[in-house]
Amino acid sequence: MRVDLPTGEVEVLATSLLDIECWPPPLFADLSHQRWPVEEAYKVMKSRLELENWSGTSVEAIYQDFHAGVFTQNLAALFAQPAQPVVAAQSATKQYTYQVNFANLLSKCKDTIVTLLTQAHCRDHLQALWQQMLRTIEPIRPKRARPRRPRVKPKRFPMAYKPLR
């Protein structure tokens, strides 16, 4: 199915729904747009959390790596939720509304998750993470339509083998 984008480009979407009167192409353009957050979640899992970068080759190792990544993503979202209203209030007088930089937060959660889970007194670590979230913010730019530069795709992750001597 062909969908004309506002930029003049044509997007081709694959579907088994062929009745154009029941399923007009603009409907699919809107559905594709609504699916964008799902695609962004996959991107975060694959690139930011490196869920395909397994630490072992056994089924158990892959399950552990996967679930640890999902846990880290959920923990970061849990931390970002109360910080977002504070960030929005701080940016009320600015040109754009700002949001917590989730990629940076994931990185910091990866760095501190073991400390948070193993130490009885982790208030200082949580306070440092909170301050980092409030400092590391990014603007929300609605309807940004600037063309992006094409980048070379990075190579797939190699297995984490120990070097030989």
C-alpha positions as CSV (number, residue, x, y, z in Angstrom):
1,M,0.0,0.0,0.0
2,R,1.4,3.4,-1.0
3,V,1.1,6.3,1.5
4,D,2.1,9.9,0.5
5,L,4.0,11.6,3.3
6,P,3.8,15.4,3.9
7,T,7.4,15.7,2.7
8,G,6.4,14.4,-0.8
9,E,8.0,11.1,-0.3
10,V,6.2,7.9,-0.8
11,E,6.1,5.2,1.9
12,V,5.2,1.6,1.0
13,L,3.6,-0.4,3.7
14,A,3.0,-4.1,3.6
15,T,-0.4,-5.4,4.6
16,S,-2.8,-8.2,3.8
17,L,-5.8,-5.8,4.0
18,L,-6.4,-5.1,0.3
19,D,-9.8,-3.5,0.3
20,I,-9.0,0.2,-0.2
21,E,-12.5,1.3,0.6
22,C,-12.6,-0.4,4.0
23,W,-9.0,0.4,4.7
24,P,-7.9,3.7,3.1
25,P,-4.2,4.5,2.9
26,P,-4.4,7.5,5.2
27,L,-5.6,5.2,8.0
28,F,-2.3,3.2,7.6
29,A,-0.2,6.3,7.8
30,D,-1.8,7.2,11.1
31,L,-1.4,3.7,12.4
32,S,2.3,3.7,11.4
33,H,2.7,7.0,13.3
34,Q,1.0,5.5,16.4
35,R,3.4,2.5,16.3
36,W,6.4,4.8,16.6
37,P,6.8,4.5,20.4
38,V,6.9,0.7,20.0
39,E,9.7,1.0,17.5
40,E,11.5,3.4,19.8
41,A,11.3,0.9,22.6
42,Y,12.8,-1.8,20.4
43,K,15.6,0.6,19.5
44,V,16.3,1.3,23.1
45,M,16.5,-2.4,23.9
46,K,18.7,-3.2,21.0
47,S,21.1,-0.2,20.9
48,R,21.1,1.4,24.4
49,L,20.7,-1.8,26.5
50,E,22.6,-4.0,23.9
51,L,20.2,-6.9,24.5
52,E,21.8,-8.8,21.7
53,N,25.2,-8.6,23.3
54,W,25.0,-11.8,25.3
55,S,27.6,-12.5,28.0
56,G,27.3,-16.3,27.3
57,T,26.0,-18.8,24.9
58,S,23.8,-20.9,27.1
59,V,20.0,-20.5,27.2
60,E,20.3,-19.4,30.9
61,A,22.9,-16.7,30.2
62,I,20.7,-15.3,27.4
63,Y,17.6,-15.3,29.6
64,Q,19.5,-13.6,32.4
65,D,21.0,-10.9,30.1
66,F,17.6,-10.3,28.6
67,H,15.7,-10.0,31.9
68,A,18.5,-7.9,33.4
69,G,18.2,-5.5,30.5
70,V,14.4,-5.3,30.8
71,F,14.7,-4.8,34.6
72,T,17.2,-2.0,34.0
73,Q,14.9,-0.3,31.5
74,N,11.9,-0.6,33.9
75,L,14.0,0.7,36.8
76,A,15.1,3.7,34.7
77,A,11.5,4.4,33.8
78,L,10.5,4.2,37.4
79,F,13.2,6.7,38.3
80,A,12.2,9.1,35.4
81,Q,8.5,9.2,36.2
82,P,8.7,11.4,39.4
83,A,11.5,13.5,37.9
84,Q,9.6,14.4,34.7
85,P,7.1,16.8,36.4
86,V,10.1,18.6,38.1
87,V,11.9,18.9,34.8
88,A,8.7,20.2,33.1
89,A,8.2,22.8,35.9
90,Q,11.8,24.0,35.5
91,S,11.4,24.4,31.8
92,A,8.1,26.2,31.9
93,T,9.6,29.5,30.9
94,K,11.8,28.1,28.2
95,Q,11.0,27.8,24.5
96,Y,10.6,24.1,24.6
97,T,9.3,21.6,27.1
98,Y,12.2,19.4,28.4
99,Q,12.3,15.8,29.4
100,V,14.6,13.5,31.2
101,N,17.4,12.2,29.0
102,F,16.5,8.5,29.1
103,A,19.7,7.3,27.3
104,N,21.8,8.9,29.9
105,L,19.6,7.6,32.7
106,L,19.9,4.1,31.4
107,S,23.7,4.5,31.4
108,K,23.7,5.7,35.0
109,C,21.3,2.9,36.1
110,K,23.6,0.3,34.6
111,D,26.5,1.9,36.5
112,T,24.7,1.9,39.9
113,I,22.2,-1.0,39.8
114,V,24.5,-3.4,41.7
115,T,25.2,-0.7,44.4
116,L,21.5,-0.1,44.7
117,L,20.7,-3.8,45.1
118,T,23.6,-4.7,47.4
119,Q,24.1,-1.8,49.8
120,A,21.7,-1.2,52.7
121,H,22.3,2.5,52.7
122,C,22.0,3.8,49.2
123,R,20.4,7.2,49.8
124,D,23.5,9.1,48.6
125,H,23.5,7.1,45.4
126,L,19.8,7.7,44.8
127,Q,20.3,11.4,45.5
128,A,23.2,11.6,43.0
129,L,21.1,9.8,40.4
130,W,18.2,12.3,41.0
131,Q,20.5,15.3,40.6
132,Q,21.9,13.8,37.4
133,M,18.4,13.3,36.0
134,L,17.5,16.9,36.7
135,R,20.8,18.2,35.1
136,T,20.8,16.0,32.0
137,I,17.6,16.9,30.1
138,E,16.7,17.3,26.5
139,P,14.2,19.5,24.7
140,I,11.0,18.1,23.1
141,R,10.9,19.5,19.6
142,P,7.4,19.0,18.2
143,K,7.0,18.5,14.4
144,R,10.7,18.4,13.7
145,A,11.0,17.6,10.1
146,R,14.7,18.4,9.4
147,P,16.3,15.6,7.3
148,R,18.8,13.6,9.3
149,R,22.2,12.7,8.1
150,P,22.7,9.1,7.1
151,R,25.0,7.2,9.4
152,V,27.1,4.1,8.9
153,K,25.5,1.3,10.9
154,P,27.7,-0.1,13.6
155,K,28.7,-3.8,13.4
156,R,26.8,-6.4,15.4
157,F,28.1,-7.1,18.8
158,P,30.8,-9.8,19.1
159,M,30.5,-12.4,21.8
160,A,32.4,-11.4,25.0
161,Y,35.2,-13.9,24.8
162,K,38.3,-13.7,27.0
163,P,41.5,-12.9,25.1
164,L,44.1,-15.7,24.7
165,R,47.6,-15.3,25.9
